Amino acid sequence: MGTPFGLILAASSLILLLSHPCRAAKSELKVTTIKQDPYTMSKGSQLEGYCMDLLSELAKKLGFKYKVHLVKDGSYGRMDESGHWNGMIGEVLRGEADLAIAPLTLTAARERVVGMTKPYMQTGISILLRRDIVSDGSACFDFLRPFSAETWFGVLVAYLITAVSICLVARLSPGEWSQPEAGGSPFTLSHSLWYAAGALSLQGPGPHPKALSGRVVSCTWWFFAVILLACYFSNLSSKQDSESTHLMIKGFEDLANQNVVEYGTLAGSSTLAFFKNSNNPVYRRIYEHMERMKSYVSSMDEGVQRAREGSFAFIGESVSLDLAVARHCELVRVHEVIGMRGYSIVSPLGSPMLKNLSVAVLQLSEAGELAYLRSKWWSSSCVAQLTRTSAPHAPGVKGVFLLLAGGLLLGLLLALLELSSQSRHMAQEQKRSCCSVLTQELSQRLRMSNTKREQETSDKNKA
């Protein structure tokens, strides 16, 4: 402590001890809080949550001991008509607590009577309501939503495999291509792709297959296309019918302009004070409606529960609403957030700890500790479920894919049987083995382009 900086710190500490002797003699700080998930929750006889973890980190940094108790009246803190404060703010003012740590919003009214640290969390005001009573609006590619991405990929693969199968069956079947050496098959790969695409649009471009094997493949693909289109239009129609009953609520103006969904907020909260004191015409209408209908709730849990039951939009702190969305997958928070503010820790006005607490909060924020606590206590299990429900699978599509696969295999098998039967007859006529004739036929039919080049080369050499 020989340095000038050390002497200054020692002098400052001495002044604080002389000016606040009772504070220096305290062995532990009395901290008041309120139960709210996930800030403070009961775990047996102990308390846990975001605020408890934050308090523990602050105690380690500043080196103080503390004892936590729940606020007696279960309130955050607001001033009554006589000018007295209740809740955690009142306990700090009366000296019943040295600190209050909870989702306490930093407001001008509170800042006048107590000391408040730098915010440890930023929040705003938003709307919570059931996912099935709101619509996000029409997007450019809504026509793809009747099927999932996996189904669309399966349709594309099935289309390509079917086109290749039609081309292959037409080459293998003697009924479709009787003389490979005379000319090319009418069912080239490009024509097969066009033929399969025409079936999907119910057009059916010709020419059509003449052999039994080709007709089996074609009929199976036609049946697949009819079932697929029926499922698609059924899903598209049901989706449009369900969305026609949805409301377009993207923000507070949409909420104020409708009268189907009731809405309210927490009684005596800073959120209610925001709407009450606002000069914005939309926000004033929202406040007047809530005041007229008395659509207030007594707790955050009550507001979330009413939103889960449907036909109620709960207006509250966006951070708390995000937690409700993470815990209850049927809920959604609108994107609009207004009235940005922060949550702070409360101490008595003029407390010597206030500056140190603010610095410690900033240090934790810069070190990423606050972000870690946020991700720890706001973890969601709804991501996988939303992915599954965002694109519903069409009923019966799996079965028709299996039916198509069976039809394609049957067509290929029939084509091979037809070719084997012709090879057997040719082997008897030419007095050769059936295997050699079948091998020759397969070579001619599957490698016709090479055969043509060889014939052209031999013709040129002869010339």
C-alpha positions, 0 to 999 in steps of 0.5 A: 500500500506504499503507492499513491493509488494504495493510499487513496484506496485506504483513505476511501475505505476509512471514510466509508467506515467512519460514515457508515459504521453500522454497515461495516459491522454487518457480517452478512447482507440481507437480500430480498427476492421474489419467486419467479421462474427462472429468476428465483425458484425453490429447490427443497429448502434452498433457492436457485435460478438466474438471480441466485447464480448472479448473486453468487457471482457478485458475492465472489467478486466483491467478497460479501456474505448474504442471506436471502429471504422472499419478499413478504407481500409477494410484490415487486414494488409500487407506490400507493396513493399515500406515497408508500412503497410496497414489495421489495422496493418498500423493504429496501426503503424501510431497511428490512433488506440491504439488496433486492435482486429480481427482475426489477425494471429500472424506472424513473419512479424507482430511481428517485427513491432507491439506488439501482445498478447498471442493468444486468439484462435488457428487455422490452414489452411484447405480446404472448399468445397461442401459436394456433390463433395467429398467422404469420402472413402469406409467403412466396413459397407457401404452396410448398408447405403442404408437403415436408422437405423430405416428401418433396425430395422423395418426389423428385427422386421418384420422378428421376428413378421412374423416368430411368425405369421407363427408358430401361424397360423400353430398351429391354422389352422386345415388345417395345423395341423389337429390332435393336440393330435397325434403329433407336428406341422411341423411349430415349431418356429425354422422352422418358423424363418428359413422359413422366413429367406429363403424368404429374400434370395429368397431361399424358404425352405420347407415345405410350408404351406398347409392351406389358412391362412398359404399361405396368411401369406407366400405370404405376406412375400414373396411380402415384401421380393421382394419389400425390396430387390428391394429398397435395390439394387436400393439405393445401385446402385444409391449411388455407381453411385453418389460416382463414380463422387466424388473426394477423397479429404482428404487433400492438397496432394489430392487437388494438384493432381487433376485438376477438382476442382479449388482452391484459397485463400484470396489475401494478407492473411497470408494463402497465405504467408504460401504457398508462403514461404513454402519449402514443394513441395506439398504446393509450387505446390498449390501456383504456381497453385493459382498464375498461375490461379489467383484464389484469392478471395478478401474476406472471404465471396467471398471464401465461396460463390464460394465454395457453387456454386461448383467446387471450394475449398476455402483454409483458416483459419480452424476456419473461415471455421468451421463457414461457415460449421455451417452456410451452411450445404452443405459445409464440411471442410476436416480433415487435418489442417496445419500451426497451428497459433493463433489469437492475439490482436495488440497494438503498439510496446512496449506498456505498455498494452501488458503484461496486455492484454496477462495475461487477455487473459490467465485468460479468457482462464483458466476460460472457457470464451473463450470456452463459446464465441466460442460455442456462436458464432459458434453454428450450425443448421446442426446437425439434417439435417445431421442426416436425410440425412446421411441414406436415407429412401428407397422409398415405404418401409413404404407402404410395412410395412403396407401391411405386417401388413395387410397380417399377421392380415388377415392370423391370422383371417383366421386361427381363422375362420378355427378353429371356423368352425371346432369347430362348426362341432365337437360341433354338432357331440359331442353335446356340446357347440361351445365355450367349443369345441373352448376353448379346441382346443385353449388350446390344440394347444397353450399349446401342450408342457404341454399336452404332459407332462401330457400325459407322466406323466399319462402313467407312472402312469398307468404303 
